[in-house]
């Protein structure tokens, strides 16, 4: 059984599968990572809007939680992505 077999069996758009695998590759042992959306888009050769739709797809099926991170002076930073344990 492969690491992502559960993912391939789900009825997900290709964009969501691609982004999930990307995030899993970047995640630490706790299942967390924080790449910027433009970085994800550039590295996967997708548009930023496609990445945002994929993230929405993953949140909808509860495979992903996101949390806004903030800089010390209060400005927004990249999102914290937390992959759900299956």
N, CA, C and O atoms as CSV, one atom per row, in Angstrom:
chain,resi,resn,atom,element,x,y,z
A,1,UNK,N,N,0.847,-1.179,0.000
A,1,UNK,CA,C,0.000,0.000,0.000
A,1,UNK,C,C,0.888,1.237,0.000
A,1,UNK,O,O,1.787,1.367,0.831
A,2,UNK,N,N,0.632,2.130,-0.925
A,2,UNK,CA,C,1.419,3.342,-1.054
A,2,UNK,C,C,0.998,4.421,-0.072
A,2,UNK,O,O,-0.094,4.376,0.495
A,3,UNK,N,N,1.866,5.371,0.115
A,3,UNK,CA,C,1.647,6.461,1.056
A,3,UNK,C,C,0.400,7.287,0.729
A,3,UNK,O,O,-0.265,7.790,1.635
A,4,UNK,N,N,0.085,7.426,-0.545
A,4,UNK,CA,C,-1.030,8.283,-0.952
A,4,UNK,C,C,-2.214,7.512,-1.532
A,4,UNK,O,O,-3.065,8.113,-2.187
A,5,UNK,N,N,-2.291,6.216,-1.312
A,5,UNK,CA,C,-3.402,5.428,-1.853
A,5,UNK,C,C,-4.762,5.994,-1.440
A,5,UNK,O,O,-5.687,6.041,-2.250
A,6,UNK,N,N,-4.883,6.424,-0.181
A,6,UNK,CA,C,-6.150,6.992,0.294
A,6,UNK,C,C,-6.547,8.209,-0.548
A,6,UNK,O,O,-7.727,8.434,-0.815
A,7,UNK,N,N,-5.558,8.976,-0.954
A,7,UNK,CA,C,-5.796,10.190,-1.724
A,7,UNK,C,C,-6.281,9.869,-3.131
A,7,UNK,O,O,-7.184,10.525,-3.651
A,8,UNK,N,N,-5.682,8.864,-3.737
A,8,UNK,CA,C,-6.046,8.483,-5.106
A,8,UNK,C,C,-7.459,7.905,-5.177
A,8,UNK,O,O,-8.101,7.962,-6.226
A,9,UNK,N,N,-7.946,7.350,-4.064
A,9,UNK,CA,C,-9.283,6.755,-4.032
A,9,UNK,C,C,-10.382,7.797,-3.820
A,9,UNK,O,O,-11.563,7.513,-4.019
A,10,UNK,N,N,-9.987,8.994,-3.419
A,10,UNK,CA,C,-10.966,10.053,-3.170
A,10,UNK,C,C,-11.374,10.713,-4.488
A,10,UNK,O,O,-10.626,10.702,-5.466
A,11,UNK,N,N,-12.549,11.273,-4.486
A,11,UNK,CA,C,-13.053,11.974,-5.671
A,11,UNK,C,C,-12.601,13.435,-5.614
A,11,UNK,O,O,-13.381,14.331,-5.291
A,12,UNK,N,N,-11.318,13.653,-5.938
A,12,UNK,CA,C,-10.723,14.986,-5.885
A,12,UNK,C,C,-10.243,15.422,-7.258
A,12,UNK,O,O,-9.867,14.600,-8.093
A,13,UNK,N,N,-10.262,16.715,-7.473
A,13,UNK,CA,C,-9.693,17.284,-8.683
A,13,UNK,C,C,-8.181,17.034,-8.695
A,13,UNK,O,O,-7.551,16.920,-7.644
A,14,UNK,N,N,-7.622,16.952,-9.881
A,14,UNK,CA,C,-6.183,16.750,-10.031
A,14,UNK,C,C,-5.395,17.832,-9.298
A,14,UNK,O,O,-4.358,17.549,-8.698
A,15,UNK,N,N,-5.882,19.067,-9.347
A,15,UNK,CA,C,-5.170,20.174,-8.695
A,15,UNK,C,C,-5.031,19.929,-7.197
A,15,UNK,O,O,-3.988,20.232,-6.618
A,16,UNK,N,N,-6.071,19.381,-6.559
A,16,UNK,CA,C,-6.035,19.135,-5.119
A,16,UNK,C,C,-5.051,18.021,-4.776
A,16,UNK,O,O,-4.315,18.122,-3.794
A,17,UNK,N,N,-5.037,16.969,-5.573
A,17,UNK,CA,C,-4.093,15.865,-5.355
A,17,UNK,C,C,-2.663,16.379,-5.481
A,17,UNK,O,O,-1.811,16.064,-4.650
A,18,UNK,N,N,-2.403,17.162,-6.511
A,18,UNK,CA,C,-1.064,17.696,-6.754
A,18,UNK,C,C,-0.604,18.581,-5.602
A,18,UNK,O,O,0.525,18.449,-5.131
A,19,UNK,N,N,-1.466,19.477,-5.147
A,19,UNK,CA,C,-1.098,20.386,-4.061
A,19,UNK,C,C,-0.930,19.618,-2.754
A,19,UNK,O,O,-0.026,19.927,-1.977
A,20,UNK,N,N,-1.776,18.627,-2.493
A,20,UNK,CA,C,-1.636,17.838,-1.266
A,20,UNK,C,C,-0.279,17.134,-1.239
A,20,UNK,O,O,0.416,17.173,-0.224
A,21,UNK,N,N,0.095,16.505,-2.322
A,21,UNK,CA,C,1.378,15.797,-2.379
A,21,UNK,C,C,2.534,16.783,-2.201
A,21,UNK,O,O,3.512,16.474,-1.520
A,22,UNK,N,N,2.427,17.958,-2.803
A,22,UNK,CA,C,3.455,18.998,-2.634
A,22,UNK,C,C,3.591,19.372,-1.157
A,22,UNK,O,O,4.702,19.420,-0.629
A,23,UNK,N,N,2.466,19.638,-0.492
A,23,UNK,CA,C,2.500,20.019,0.918
A,23,UNK,C,C,3.039,18.889,1.789
A,23,UNK,O,O,3.801,19.135,2.724
A,24,UNK,N,N,2.651,17.661,1.489
A,24,UNK,CA,C,3.152,16.514,2.252
A,24,UNK,C,C,4.664,16.387,2.108
A,24,UNK,O,O,5.355,16.020,3.058
A,25,UNK,N,N,5.168,16.687,0.930
A,25,UNK,CA,C,6.612,16.631,0.688
A,25,UNK,C,C,7.351,17.698,1.489
A,25,UNK,O,O,8.498,17.490,1.885
A,26,UNK,N,N,6.710,18.830,1.728
A,26,UNK,CA,C,7.341,19.949,2.450
A,26,UNK,C,C,7.089,19.905,3.954
A,26,UNK,O,O,7.739,20.633,4.703
A,27,UNK,N,N,6.164,19.069,4.408
A,27,UNK,CA,C,5.727,19.083,5.810
A,27,UNK,C,C,6.767,18.487,6.755
A,27,UNK,O,O,7.549,17.610,6.388
A,28,UNK,N,N,6.746,18.998,7.989
A,28,UNK,CA,C,7.589,18.437,9.043
A,28,UNK,C,C,6.894,17.205,9.637
A,28,UNK,O,O,5.852,16.776,9.142
A,29,UNK,N,N,7.469,16.652,10.681
A,29,UNK,CA,C,6.897,15.430,11.287
A,29,UNK,C,C,5.493,15.647,11.851
A,29,UNK,O,O,4.711,14.702,11.960
A,30,UNK,N,N,5.184,16.866,12.202
A,30,UNK,CA,C,3.855,17.190,12.730
A,30,UNK,C,C,2.840,17.420,11.611
A,30,UNK,O,O,1.667,17.678,11.882
A,31,UNK,N,N,3.283,17.328,10.360
A,31,UNK,CA,C,2.382,17.530,9.232
A,31,UNK,C,C,2.142,18.992,8.905
A,31,UNK,O,O,1.137,19.336,8.284
A,32,UNK,N,N,3.073,19.862,9.327
A,32,UNK,CA,C,2.916,21.295,9.106
A,32,UNK,C,C,3.973,21.839,8.155
A,32,UNK,O,O,5.118,21.386,8.151
A,33,UNK,N,N,3.573,22.809,7.357
A,33,UNK,CA,C,4.507,23.533,6.490
A,33,UNK,C,C,3.906,24.901,6.208
A,33,UNK,O,O,2.733,25.135,6.500
A,34,UNK,N,N,4.693,25.802,5.647
A,34,UNK,CA,C,4.214,27.168,5.440
A,34,UNK,C,C,4.759,27.820,4.173
A,34,UNK,O,O,5.210,28.965,4.219
A,35,UNK,N,N,4.726,27.117,3.050
A,35,UNK,CA,C,5.150,27.768,1.804
A,35,UNK,C,C,4.124,28.824,1.377
A,35,UNK,O,O,2.927,28.667,1.618
A,36,UNK,N,N,4.589,29.868,0.760
A,36,UNK,CA,C,3.691,30.912,0.256
A,36,UNK,C,C,2.951,30.398,-0.982
A,36,UNK,O,O,3.481,29.578,-1.732
A,37,UNK,N,N,1.745,30.874,-1.187
A,37,UNK,CA,C,0.953,30.466,-2.348
A,37,UNK,C,C,1.689,30.749,-3.659
A,37,UNK,O,O,1.672,29.898,-4.548
A,38,UNK,N,N,2.334,31.908,-3.815
A,38,UNK,CA,C,3.099,32.122,-5.058
A,38,UNK,C,C,4.224,31.095,-5.257
A,38,UNK,O,O,4.529,30.718,-6.388
A,39,UNK,N,N,4.831,30.651,-4.166
A,39,UNK,CA,C,5.882,29.629,-4.256
A,39,UNK,C,C,5.301,28.304,-4.726
A,39,UNK,O,O,5.859,27.658,-5.613
A,40,UNK,N,N,4.182,27.898,-4.136
A,40,UNK,CA,C,3.524,26.651,-4.542
A,40,UNK,C,C,3.168,26.724,-6.024
A,40,UNK,O,O,3.427,25.792,-6.784
A,41,UNK,N,N,2.573,27.839,-6.419
A,41,UNK,CA,C,2.153,28.013,-7.817
A,41,UNK,C,C,3.349,27.933,-8.763
A,41,UNK,O,O,3.291,27.250,-9.785
A,42,UNK,N,N,4.417,28.621,-8.427
A,42,UNK,CA,C,5.604,28.629,-9.292
A,42,UNK,C,C,6.218,27.234,-9.408
A,42,UNK,O,O,6.548,26.785,-10.506
A,43,UNK,N,N,6.369,26.555,-8.278
A,43,UNK,CA,C,7.023,25.246,-8.295
A,43,UNK,C,C,6.178,24.169,-8.962
A,43,UNK,O,O,6.722,23.236,-9.553
A,44,UNK,N,N,4.853,24.288,-8.876
A,44,UNK,CA,C,3.971,23.299,-9.512
A,44,UNK,C,C,3.522,23.722,-10.908
A,44,UNK,O,O,2.817,22.984,-11.596
A,45,UNK,N,N,3.938,24.916,-11.314
A,45,UNK,CA,C,3.553,25.456,-12.628
A,45,UNK,C,C,2.031,25.554,-12.766
A,45,UNK,O,O,1.451,25.176,-13.783
A,46,UNK,N,N,1.407,26.076,-11.703
A,46,UNK,CA,C,-0.029,26.335,-11.664
A,46,UNK,C,C,-0.232,27.822,-11.411
A,46,UNK,O,O,0.685,28.512,-10.966
A,47,UNK,N,N,-1.415,28.309,-11.690
A,47,UNK,CA,C,-1.709,29.698,-11.342
A,47,UNK,C,C,-2.001,29.782,-9.844
A,47,UNK,O,O,-2.347,28.786,-9.209
A,48,UNK,N,N,-1.854,30.983,-9.294
A,48,UNK,CA,C,-2.155,31.167,-7.874
A,48,UNK,C,C,-3.629,30.899,-7.585
A,48,UNK,O,O,-3.962,30.367,-6.525
A,49,UNK,N,N,-4.503,31.254,-8.498
A,49,UNK,CA,C,-5.932,30.997,-8.282
A,49,UNK,C,C,-6.231,29.495,-8.288
A,49,UNK,O,O,-7.103,29.036,-7.550
A,50,UNK,N,N,-5.521,28.736,-9.107
A,50,UNK,CA,C,-5.697,27.277,-9.112
A,50,UNK,C,C,-5.227,26.688,-7.788
A,50,UNK,O,O,-5.865,25.783,-7.249
A,51,UNK,N,N,-4.124,27.191,-7.267
A,51,UNK,CA,C,-3.628,26.725,-5.966
A,51,UNK,C,C,-4.652,27.049,-4.881
A,51,UNK,O,O,-4.934,26.207,-4.030
A,52,UNK,N,N,-5.206,28.250,-4.902
A,52,UNK,CA,C,-6.219,28.622,-3.900
A,52,UNK,C,C,-7.449,27.715,-3.990
A,52,UNK,O,O,-7.998,27.311,-2.965
A,53,UNK,N,N,-7.881,27.395,-5.213
A,53,UNK,CA,C,-9.027,26.480,-5.374
A,53,UNK,C,C,-8.681,25.087,-4.853
A,53,UNK,O,O,-9.518,24.435,-4.230
A,54,UNK,N,N,-7.468,24.631,-5.100
A,54,UNK,CA,C,-7.038,23.319,-4.605
A,54,UNK,C,C,-7.036,23.298,-3.080
A,54,UNK,O,O,-7.471,22.320,-2.473
A,55,UNK,N,N,-6.552,24.364,-2.462
A,55,UNK,CA,C,-6.553,24.447,-0.997
A,55,UNK,C,C,-7.976,24.420,-0.459
A,55,UNK,O,O,-8.249,23.782,0.558
A,56,UNK,N,N,-8.879,25.110,-1.142
A,56,UNK,CA,C,-10.287,25.094,-0.747
A,56,UNK,C,C,-10.863,23.677,-0.873
A,56,UNK,O,O,-11.599,23.228,0.005
A,57,UNK,N,N,-10.532,22.981,-1.952
A,57,UNK,CA,C,-10.980,21.592,-2.142
A,57,UNK,C,C,-10.507,20.716,-0.982
A,57,UNK,O,O,-11.273,19.910,-0.456
A,58,UNK,N,N,-9.252,20.875,-0.589
A,58,UNK,CA,C,-8.674,20.054,0.477
A,58,UNK,C,C,-9.288,20.374,1.838
A,58,UNK,O,O,-9.498,19.474,2.650
A,59,UNK,N,N,-9.575,21.644,2.089
A,59,UNK,CA,C,-10.246,22.011,3.346
A,59,UNK,C,C,-11.658,21.440,3.381
A,59,UNK,O,O,-12.124,20.987,4.427
A,60,UNK,N,N,-12.335,21.461,2.240
A,60,UNK,CA,C,-13.717,20.983,2.159
A,60,UNK,C,C,-13.825,19.503,2.535
A,60,UNK,O,O,-14.785,19.106,3.196
A,61,UNK,N,N,-12.856,18.686,2.122
A,61,UNK,CA,C,-12.882,17.252,2.448
A,61,UNK,C,C,-12.083,16.950,3.719
A,61,UNK,O,O,-11.812,15.791,4.033
A,62,UNK,N,N,-11.715,18.003,4.439
A,62,UNK,CA,C,-11.050,17.910,5.741
A,62,UNK,C,C,-9.707,17.187,5.701
A,62,UNK,O,O,-9.354,16.470,6.637
A,63,UNK,N,N,-8.966,17.378,4.617
A,63,UNK,CA,C,-7.598,16.859,4.543
A,63,UNK,C,C,-6.577,17.916,4.949
A,63,UNK,O,O,-5.393,17.616,5.102
A,64,UNK,N,N,-7.039,19.150,5.123
A,64,UNK,CA,C,-6.129,20.258,5.369
A,64,UNK,C,C,-6.785,21.306,6.254
A,64,UNK,O,O,-7.962,21.631,6.097
A,65,UNK,N,N,-5.995,21.828,7.188
A,65,UNK,CA,C,-6.382,23.004,7.964
A,65,UNK,C,C,-5.394,24.105,7.620
A,65,UNK,O,O,-4.213,23.837,7.395
A,66,UNK,N,N,-5.867,25.328,7.580
A,66,UNK,CA,C,-4.964,26.457,7.361
A,66,UNK,C,C,-5.130,27.447,8.503
A,66,UNK,O,O,-6.208,27.594,9.079
A,67,UNK,N,N,-4.041,28.115,8.809
A,67,UNK,CA,C,-4.050,29.114,9.875
A,67,UNK,C,C,-3.211,30.302,9.402
A,67,UNK,O,O,-2.080,30.133,8.945
A,68,UNK,N,N,-3.771,31.489,9.515
A,68,UNK,CA,C,-3.028,32.684,9.115
A,68,UNK,C,C,-1.913,32.944,10.123
A,68,UNK,O,O,-2.137,32.913,11.333
A,69,UNK,N,N,-0.728,33.196,9.620
A,69,UNK,CA,C,0.407,33.555,10.475
A,69,UNK,C,C,0.651,35.057,10.334
A,69,UNK,O,O,0.337,35.656,9.305
A,70,UNK,N,N,1.219,35.656,11.389
A,70,UNK,CA,C,1.472,37.097,11.391
A,70,UNK,C,C,2.924,37.389,11.749
A,70,UNK,O,O,3.553,36.660,12.516
A,71,UNK,N,N,3.431,38.454,11.185
A,71,UNK,CA,C,4.778,38.922,11.492
A,71,UNK,C,C,4.763,39.623,12.855
A,71,UNK,O,O,3.698,39.939,13.386
A,72,UNK,N,N,5.942,39.861,13.410
A,72,UNK,CA,C,6.066,40.499,14.720
A,72,UNK,C,C,5.348,41.851,14.752
A,72,UNK,O,O,4.720,42.193,15.753
A,73,UNK,N,N,5.436,42.612,13.675
A,73,UNK,CA,C,4.810,43.943,13.642
A,73,UNK,C,C,3.346,43.898,13.205
A,73,UNK,O,O,2.739,44.947,12.991
A,74,UNK,N,N,2.777,42.717,13.072
A,74,UNK,CA,C,1.350,42.584,12.798
A,74,UNK,C,C,0.949,42.318,11.362
A,74,UNK,O,O,-0.217,42.025,11.101
A,75,UNK,N,N,1.882,42.412,10.418
A,75,UNK,CA,C,1.553,42.133,9.024
A,75,UNK,C,C,1.349,40.643,8.786
A,75,UNK,O,O,1.861,39.805,9.529
A,76,UNK,N,N,0.601,40.330,7.750
A,76,UNK,CA,C,0.350,38.922,7.432
A,76,UNK,C,C,1.597,38.259,6.864
A,76,UNK,O,O,2.375,38.878,6.137
A,77,UNK,N,N,1.769,36.999,7.208
A,77,UNK,CA,C,2.829,36.160,6.653
A,77,UNK,C,C,2.145,35.026,5.888
A,77,UNK,O,O,0.930,35.052,5.693
A,78,UNK,N,N,2.912,34.047,5.461
A,78,UNK,CA,C,2.311,32.918,4.738
A,78,UNK,C,C,1.417,32.106,5.675
A,78,UNK,O,O,1.549,32.166,6.898
A,79,UNK,N,N,0.521,31.357,5.078
A,79,UNK,CA,C,-0.365,30.487,5.847
A,79,UNK,C,C,0.411,29.314,6.430
A,79,UNK,O,O,1.401,28.860,5.858
A,80,UNK,N,N,-0.054,28.834,7.572
A,80,UNK,CA,C,0.431,27.572,8.121
A,80,UNK,C,C,-0.514,26.506,7.595
A,80,UNK,O,O,-1.726,26.598,7.788
A,81,UNK,N,N,0.029,25.502,6.935
A,81,UNK,CA,C,-0.761,24.385,6.422
A,81,UNK,C,C,-0.557,23.197,7.341
A,81,UNK,O,O,0.577,22.821,7.638
A,82,UNK,N,N,-1.657,22.603,7.794
A,82,UNK,CA,C,-1.597,21.436,8.669
A,82,UNK,C,C,-2.355,20.304,7.989
A,82,UNK,O,O,-3.575,20.359,7.841
A,83,UNK,N,N,-1.614,19.272,7.575
A,83,UNK,CA,C,-2.232,18.115,6.927
A,83,UNK,C,C,-2.894,17.254,7.984
A,83,UNK,O,O,-2.312,16.999,9.038
A,84,UNK,N,N,-4.106,16.806,7.708
A,84,UNK,CA,C,-4.832,15.953,8.649
A,84,UNK,C,C,-4.312,14.530,8.553
A,84,UNK,O,O,-3.963,14.052,7.474
A,85,UNK,N,N,-4.268,13.870,9.683
A,85,UNK,CA,C,-3.873,12.458,9.730
A,85,UNK,C,C,-5.037,11.610,9.238
A,85,UNK,O,O,-6.183,11.822,9.634
A,86,UNK,N,N,-4.738,10.657,8.380
A,86,UNK,CA,C,-5.779,9.773,7.845
A,86,UNK,C,C,-5.612,8.398,8.465
A,86,UNK,O,O,-6.381,7.486,8.161
